[in-house]
Amino acid sequence: MTEDELAAAFSQHGLQGFPAELDIMERTEDHVQMMKLDEMLRFAKASGVSAVTFDVTYFPHADEAEVEYQLNHLARELGISAEVIRDVCSDEIREYLALDAERDANLPVHSIIECYVGGTSFAWYGMNDYPRLKRVILRKLAQGGQKAKHAFISRASKAQVELMEDY
């Protein structure tokens, strides 16, 4: 949802919304309860909360610099060369750039609302589907390739399993 859409939802429930930058990396999602946005805001209001924080994130279209950044990050995670990843996954990288170019960059890729009740954080995540280079590359690396060695196929498979557990 956009900032304006969130503001309208907050107003409808008599809540104020304040922008925040929420740290997704620190989240644990072992125990998650699913709620619709409307129900979460009603819950917050009924719990005595008069304000919530929110974060709306937009991603510009990916370019070669973004691909290079993501490949270097993934190479460090997997302990393999970014050049090997680029070589094995060249078709997937081209496809990723083409798919991402079709995405409406004016739509947020996610919006998050968070409130605290009795020291416990409650959050709502709104996600739009968008191409994720890491997922595409991990899938290809897990399948292997001519230059792929057994060790990095194993690392890629482990990383792919970990990535899938995140979603």
MODELLER restraints for C-alpha pairs under 7 A, 6 or more apart:
rsr = mdl.restraints
at = mdl.atoms
rsr.add(forms.Gaussian(group=physical.xy_distance, feature=features.Distance(at['CA:1:A'], at['CA:108:A']), mean=6.76, stdev=0.5))
rsr.add(forms.Gaussian(group=physical.xy_distance, feature=features.Distance(at['CA:1:A'], at['CA:111:A']), mean=6.03, stdev=0.5))
rsr.add(forms.Gaussian(group=physical.xy_distance, feature=features.Distance(at['CA:1:A'], at['CA:126:A']), mean=6.75, stdev=0.5))
rsr.add(forms.Gaussian(group=physical.xy_distance, feature=features.Distance(at['CA:2:A'], at['CA:56:A']), mean=6.84, stdev=0.5))
rsr.add(forms.Gaussian(group=physical.xy_distance, feature=features.Distance(at['CA:2:A'], at['CA:108:A']), mean=6.54, stdev=0.5))
rsr.add(forms.Gaussian(group=physical.xy_distance, feature=features.Distance(at['CA:3:A'], at['CA:56:A']), mean=6.81, stdev=0.5))
rsr.add(forms.Gaussian(group=physical.xy_distance, feature=features.Distance(at['CA:7:A'], at['CA:17:A']), mean=6.65, stdev=0.5))
rsr.add(forms.Gaussian(group=physical.xy_distance, feature=features.Distance(at['CA:10:A'], at['CA:16:A']), mean=6.06, stdev=0.5))
rsr.add(forms.Gaussian(group=physical.xy_distance, feature=features.Distance(at['CA:10:A'], at['CA:17:A']), mean=6.48, stdev=0.5))
rsr.add(forms.Gaussian(group=physical.xy_distance, feature=features.Distance(at['CA:13:A'], at['CA:41:A']), mean=6.65, stdev=0.5))
rsr.add(forms.Gaussian(group=physical.xy_distance, feature=features.Distance(at['CA:13:A'], at['CA:42:A']), mean=6.59, stdev=0.5))
rsr.add(forms.Gaussian(group=physical.xy_distance, feature=features.Distance(at['CA:15:A'], at['CA:50:A']), mean=5.20, stdev=0.5))
rsr.add(forms.Gaussian(group=physical.xy_distance, feature=features.Distance(at['CA:15:A'], at['CA:51:A']), mean=5.23, stdev=0.5))
rsr.add(forms.Gaussian(group=physical.xy_distance, feature=features.Distance(at['CA:16:A'], at['CA:50:A']), mean=6.46, stdev=0.5))
rsr.add(forms.Gaussian(group=physical.xy_distance, feature=features.Distance(at['CA:16:A'], at['CA:51:A']), mean=4.57, stdev=0.5))
rsr.add(forms.Gaussian(group=physical.xy_distance, feature=features.Distance(at['CA:16:A'], at['CA:52:A']), mean=6.38, stdev=0.5))
rsr.add(forms.Gaussian(group=physical.xy_distance, feature=features.Distance(at['CA:17:A'], at['CA:51:A']), mean=5.64, stdev=0.5))
rsr.add(forms.Gaussian(group=physical.xy_distance, feature=features.Distance(at['CA:17:A'], at['CA:52:A']), mean=4.99, stdev=0.5))
rsr.add(forms.Gaussian(group=physical.xy_distance, feature=features.Distance(at['CA:17:A'], at['CA:53:A']), mean=5.55, stdev=0.5))
rsr.add(forms.Gaussian(group=physical.xy_distance, feature=features.Distance(at['CA:17:A'], at['CA:54:A']), mean=6.67, stdev=0.5))
rsr.add(forms.Gaussian(group=physical.xy_distance, feature=features.Distance(at['CA:18:A'], at['CA:52:A']), mean=6.27, stdev=0.5))
rsr.add(forms.Gaussian(group=physical.xy_distance, feature=features.Distance(at['CA:18:A'], at['CA:53:A']), mean=4.71, stdev=0.5))
rsr.add(forms.Gaussian(group=physical.xy_distance, feature=features.Distance(at['CA:18:A'], at['CA:54:A']), mean=6.11, stdev=0.5))
rsr.add(forms.Gaussian(group=physical.xy_distance, feature=features.Distance(at['CA:19:A'], at['CA:53:A']), mean=5.54, stdev=0.5))
rsr.add(forms.Gaussian(group=physical.xy_distance, feature=features.Distance(at['CA:19:A'], at['CA:54:A']), mean=4.89, stdev=0.5))
rsr.add(forms.Gaussian(group=physical.xy_distance, feature=features.Distance(at['CA:19:A'], at['CA:55:A']), mean=5.76, stdev=0.5))
rsr.add(forms.Gaussian(group=physical.xy_distance, feature=features.Distance(at['CA:20:A'], at['CA:53:A']), mean=5.70, stdev=0.5))
rsr.add(forms.Gaussian(group=physical.xy_distance, feature=features.Distance(at['CA:20:A'], at['CA:54:A']), mean=5.43, stdev=0.5))
rsr.add(forms.Gaussian(group=physical.xy_distance, feature=features.Distance(at['CA:20:A'], at['CA:55:A']), mean=5.35, stdev=0.5))
rsr.add(forms.Gaussian(group=physical.xy_distance, feature=features.Distance(at['CA:21:A'], at['CA:55:A']), mean=5.60, stdev=0.5))
rsr.add(forms.Gaussian(group=physical.xy_distance, feature=features.Distance(at['CA:22:A'], at['CA:55:A']), mean=6.41, stdev=0.5))
rsr.add(forms.Gaussian(group=physical.xy_distance, feature=features.Distance(at['CA:37:A'], at['CA:124:A']), mean=6.52, stdev=0.5))
rsr.add(forms.Gaussian(group=physical.xy_distance, feature=features.Distance(at['CA:47:A'], at['CA:117:A']), mean=6.78, stdev=0.5))
rsr.add(forms.Gaussian(group=physical.xy_distance, feature=features.Distance(at['CA:52:A'], at['CA:113:A']), mean=6.70, stdev=0.5))
rsr.add(forms.Gaussian(group=physical.xy_distance, feature=features.Distance(at['CA:52:A'], at['CA:114:A']), mean=5.77, stdev=0.5))
rsr.add(forms.Gaussian(group=physical.xy_distance, feature=features.Distance(at['CA:52:A'], at['CA:115:A']), mean=4.92, stdev=0.5))
rsr.add(forms.Gaussian(group=physical.xy_distance, feature=features.Distance(at['CA:53:A'], at['CA:113:A']), mean=5.67, stdev=0.5))
rsr.add(forms.Gaussian(group=physical.xy_distance, feature=features.Distance(at['CA:53:A'], at['CA:114:A']), mean=5.23, stdev=0.5))
rsr.add(forms.Gaussian(group=physical.xy_distance, feature=features.Distance(at['CA:53:A'], at['CA:115:A']), mean=6.39, stdev=0.5))
rsr.add(forms.Gaussian(group=physical.xy_distance, feature=features.Distance(at['CA:54:A'], at['CA:112:A']), mean=5.35, stdev=0.5))
rsr.add(forms.Gaussian(group=physical.xy_distance, feature=features.Distance(at['CA:54:A'], at['CA:113:A']), mean=4.28, stdev=0.5))
rsr.add(forms.Gaussian(group=physical.xy_distance, feature=features.Distance(at['CA:54:A'], at['CA:114:A']), mean=6.16, stdev=0.5))
rsr.add(forms.Gaussian(group=physical.xy_distance, feature=features.Distance(at['CA:55:A'], at['CA:111:A']), mean=5.56, stdev=0.5))
rsr.add(forms.Gaussian(group=physical.xy_distance, feature=features.Distance(at['CA:55:A'], at['CA:112:A']), mean=5.12, stdev=0.5))
rsr.add(forms.Gaussian(group=physical.xy_distance, feature=features.Distance(at['CA:55:A'], at['CA:113:A']), mean=6.61, stdev=0.5))
rsr.add(forms.Gaussian(group=physical.xy_distance, feature=features.Distance(at['CA:56:A'], at['CA:108:A']), mean=6.42, stdev=0.5))
rsr.add(forms.Gaussian(group=physical.xy_distance, feature=features.Distance(at['CA:56:A'], at['CA:110:A']), mean=6.01, stdev=0.5))
rsr.add(forms.Gaussian(group=physical.xy_distance, feature=features.Distance(at['CA:56:A'], at['CA:111:A']), mean=4.25, stdev=0.5))
rsr.add(forms.Gaussian(group=physical.xy_distance, feature=features.Distance(at['CA:56:A'], at['CA:112:A']), mean=6.42, stdev=0.5))
rsr.add(forms.Gaussian(group=physical.xy_distance, feature=features.Distance(at['CA:57:A'], at['CA:108:A']), mean=5.45, stdev=0.5))
rsr.add(forms.Gaussian(group=physical.xy_distance, feature=features.Distance(at['CA:57:A'], at['CA:109:A']), mean=5.98, stdev=0.5))
rsr.add(forms.Gaussian(group=physical.xy_distance, feature=features.Distance(at['CA:57:A'], at['CA:110:A']), mean=5.59, stdev=0.5))
rsr.add(forms.Gaussian(group=physical.xy_distance, feature=features.Distance(at['CA:57:A'], at['CA:111:A']), mean=6.28, stdev=0.5))
rsr.add(forms.Gaussian(group=physical.xy_distance, feature=features.Distance(at['CA:58:A'], at['CA:105:A']), mean=6.87, stdev=0.5))
rsr.add(forms.Gaussian(group=physical.xy_distance, feature=features.Distance(at['CA:58:A'], at['CA:107:A']), mean=6.74, stdev=0.5))
rsr.add(forms.Gaussian(group=physical.xy_distance, feature=features.Distance(at['CA:58:A'], at['CA:108:A']), mean=4.48, stdev=0.5))
rsr.add(forms.Gaussian(group=physical.xy_distance, feature=features.Distance(at['CA:58:A'], at['CA:109:A']), mean=5.54, stdev=0.5))
rsr.add(forms.Gaussian(group=physical.xy_distance, feature=features.Distance(at['CA:59:A'], at['CA:105:A']), mean=6.34, stdev=0.5))
rsr.add(forms.Gaussian(group=physical.xy_distance, feature=features.Distance(at['CA:59:A'], at['CA:109:A']), mean=6.71, stdev=0.5))
rsr.add(forms.Gaussian(group=physical.xy_distance, feature=features.Distance(at['CA:60:A'], at['CA:105:A']), mean=5.61, stdev=0.5))
rsr.add(forms.Gaussian(group=physical.xy_distance, feature=features.Distance(at['CA:61:A'], at['CA:100:A']), mean=6.13, stdev=0.5))
rsr.add(forms.Gaussian(group=physical.xy_distance, feature=features.Distance(at['CA:61:A'], at['CA:101:A']), mean=5.99, stdev=0.5))
rsr.add(forms.Gaussian(group=physical.xy_distance, feature=features.Distance(at['CA:61:A'], at['CA:105:A']), mean=6.33, stdev=0.5))
rsr.add(forms.Gaussian(group=physical.xy_distance, feature=features.Distance(at['CA:62:A'], at['CA:97:A']), mean=6.42, stdev=0.5))
rsr.add(forms.Gaussian(group=physical.xy_distance, feature=features.Distance(at['CA:62:A'], at['CA:100:A']), mean=6.49, stdev=0.5))
rsr.add(forms.Gaussian(group=physical.xy_distance, feature=features.Distance(at['CA:71:A'], at['CA:82:A']), mean=5.54, stdev=0.5))
rsr.add(forms.Gaussian(group=physical.xy_distance, feature=features.Distance(at['CA:72:A'], at['CA:82:A']), mean=5.55, stdev=0.5))
rsr.add(forms.Gaussian(group=physical.xy_distance, feature=features.Distance(at['CA:75:A'], at['CA:81:A']), mean=5.54, stdev=0.5))
rsr.add(forms.Gaussian(group=physical.xy_distance, feature=features.Distance(at['CA:75:A'], at['CA:82:A']), mean=5.16, stdev=0.5))
rsr.add(forms.Gaussian(group=physical.xy_distance, feature=features.Distance(at['CA:78:A'], at['CA:155:A']), mean=5.91, stdev=0.5))
rsr.add(forms.Gaussian(group=physical.xy_distance, feature=features.Distance(at['CA:78:A'], at['CA:156:A']), mean=6.55, stdev=0.5))
rsr.add(forms.Gaussian(group=physical.xy_distance, feature=features.Distance(at['CA:80:A'], at['CA:152:A']), mean=6.92, stdev=0.5))
rsr.add(forms.Gaussian(group=physical.xy_distance, feature=features.Distance(at['CA:88:A'], at['CA:145:A']), mean=6.05, stdev=0.5))
rsr.add(forms.Gaussian(group=physical.xy_distance, feature=features.Distance(at['CA:89:A'], at['CA:137:A']), mean=6.32, stdev=0.5))
rsr.add(forms.Gaussian(group=physical.xy_distance, feature=features.Distance(at['CA:89:A'], at['CA:140:A']), mean=6.59, stdev=0.5))
rsr.add(forms.Gaussian(group=physical.xy_distance, feature=features.Distance(at['CA:92:A'], at['CA:136:A']), mean=6.74, stdev=0.5))
rsr.add(forms.Gaussian(group=physical.xy_distance, feature=features.Distance(at['CA:92:A'], at['CA:137:A']), mean=6.89, stdev=0.5))
rsr.add(forms.Gaussian(group=physical.xy_distance, feature=features.Distance(at['CA:96:A'], at['CA:131:A']), mean=6.48, stdev=0.5))
rsr.add(forms.Gaussian(group=physical.xy_distance, feature=features.Distance(at['CA:96:A'], at['CA:133:A']), mean=6.30, stdev=0.5))
rsr.add(forms.Gaussian(group=physical.xy_distance, feature=features.Distance(at['CA:99:A'], at['CA:131:A']), mean=6.70, stdev=0.5))
rsr.add(forms.Gaussian(group=physical.xy_distance, feature=features.Distance(at['CA:100:A'], at['CA:131:A']), mean=5.93, stdev=0.5))
rsr.add(forms.Gaussian(group=physical.xy_distance, feature=features.Distance(at['CA:109:A'], at['CA:127:A']), mean=5.90, stdev=0.5))
rsr.add(forms.Gaussian(group=physical.xy_distance, feature=features.Distance(at['CA:109:A'], at['CA:128:A']), mean=4.96, stdev=0.5))
rsr.add(forms.Gaussian(group=physical.xy_distance, feature=features.Distance(at['CA:110:A'], at['CA:125:A']), mean=6.97, stdev=0.5))
rsr.add(forms.Gaussian(group=physical.xy_distance, feature=features.Distance(at['CA:110:A'], at['CA:126:A']), mean=5.31, stdev=0.5))
rsr.add(forms.Gaussian(group=physical.xy_distance, feature=features.Distance(at['CA:110:A'], at['CA:127:A']), mean=4.39, stdev=0.5))
rsr.add(forms.Gaussian(group=physical.xy_distance, feature=features.Distance(at['CA:110:A'], at['CA:128:A']), mean=6.01, stdev=0.5))
rsr.add(forms.Gaussian(group=physical.xy_distance, feature=features.Distance(at['CA:111:A'], at['CA:125:A']), mean=5.90, stdev=0.5))
rsr.add(forms.Gaussian(group=physical.xy_distance, feature=features.Distance(at['CA:111:A'], at['CA:126:A']), mean=5.03, stdev=0.5))
rsr.add(forms.Gaussian(group=physical.xy_distance, feature=features.Distance(at['CA:111:A'], at['CA:127:A']), mean=6.68, stdev=0.5))
rsr.add(forms.Gaussian(group=physical.xy_distance, feature=features.Distance(at['CA:112:A'], at['CA:123:A']), mean=6.74, stdev=0.5))
rsr.add(forms.Gaussian(group=physical.xy_distance, feature=features.Distance(at['CA:112:A'], at['CA:124:A']), mean=5.53, stdev=0.5))
rsr.add(forms.Gaussian(group=physical.xy_distance, feature=features.Distance(at['CA:112:A'], at['CA:125:A']), mean=4.66, stdev=0.5))
rsr.add(forms.Gaussian(group=physical.xy_distance, feature=features.Distance(at['CA:112:A'], at['CA:126:A']), mean=6.27, stdev=0.5))
rsr.add(forms.Gaussian(group=physical.xy_distance, feature=features.Distance(at['CA:113:A'], at['CA:123:A']), mean=5.37, stdev=0.5))
rsr.add(forms.Gaussian(group=physical.xy_distance, feature=features.Distance(at['CA:113:A'], at['CA:124:A']), mean=5.08, stdev=0.5))
rsr.add(forms.Gaussian(group=physical.xy_distance, feature=features.Distance(at['CA:113:A'], at['CA:125:A']), mean=6.74, stdev=0.5))
rsr.add(forms.Gaussian(group=physical.xy_distance, feature=features.Distance(at['CA:114:A'], at['CA:121:A']), mean=6.65, stdev=0.5))
rsr.add(forms.Gaussian(group=physical.xy_distance, feature=features.Distance(at['CA:114:A'], at['CA:122:A']), mean=5.50, stdev=0.5))
rsr.add(forms.Gaussian(group=physical.xy_distance, feature=features.Distance(at['CA:114:A'], at['CA:123:A']), mean=4.21, stdev=0.5))
rsr.add(forms.Gaussian(group=physical.xy_distance, feature=features.Distance(at['CA:114:A'], at['CA:124:A']), mean=6.49, stdev=0.5))
rsr.add(forms.Gaussian(group=physical.xy_distance, feature=features.Distance(at['CA:115:A'], at['CA:121:A']), mean=5.73, stdev=0.5))
rsr.add(forms.Gaussian(group=physical.xy_distance, feature=features.Distance(at['CA:115:A'], at['CA:122:A']), mean=5.30, stdev=0.5))
rsr.add(forms.Gaussian(group=physical.xy_distance, feature=features.Distance(at['CA:115:A'], at['CA:123:A']), mean=6.50, stdev=0.5))
rsr.add(forms.Gaussian(group=physical.xy_distance, feature=features.Distance(at['CA:116:A'], at['CA:122:A']), mean=6.09, stdev=0.5))
rsr.add(forms.Gaussian(group=physical.xy_distance, feature=features.Distance(at['CA:138:A'], at['CA:156:A']), mean=5.84, stdev=0.5))
rsr.add(forms.Gaussian(group=physical.xy_distance, feature=features.Distance(at['CA:138:A'], at['CA:160:A']), mean=5.55, stdev=0.5))
rsr.add(forms.Gaussian(group=physical.xy_distance, feature=features.Distance(at['CA:139:A'], at['CA:160:A']), mean=6.83, stdev=0.5))
rsr.add(forms.Gaussian(group=physical.xy_distance, feature=features.Distance(at['CA:141:A'], at['CA:153:A']), mean=6.18, stdev=0.5))
rsr.add(forms.Gaussian(group=physical.xy_distance, feature=features.Distance(at['CA:141:A'], at['CA:156:A']), mean=5.90, stdev=0.5))
rsr.add(forms.Gaussian(group=physical.xy_distance, feature=features.Distance(at['CA:142:A'], at['CA:153:A']), mean=5.30, stdev=0.5))
rsr.add(forms.Gaussian(group=physical.xy_distance, feature=features.Distance(at['CA:142:A'], at['CA:156:A']), mean=5.35, stdev=0.5))
rsr.add(forms.Gaussian(group=physical.xy_distance, feature=features.Distance(at['CA:142:A'], at['CA:157:A']), mean=4.97, stdev=0.5))
rsr.add(forms.Gaussian(group=physical.xy_distance, feature=features.Distance(at['CA:144:A'], at['CA:153:A']), mean=6.02, stdev=0.5))
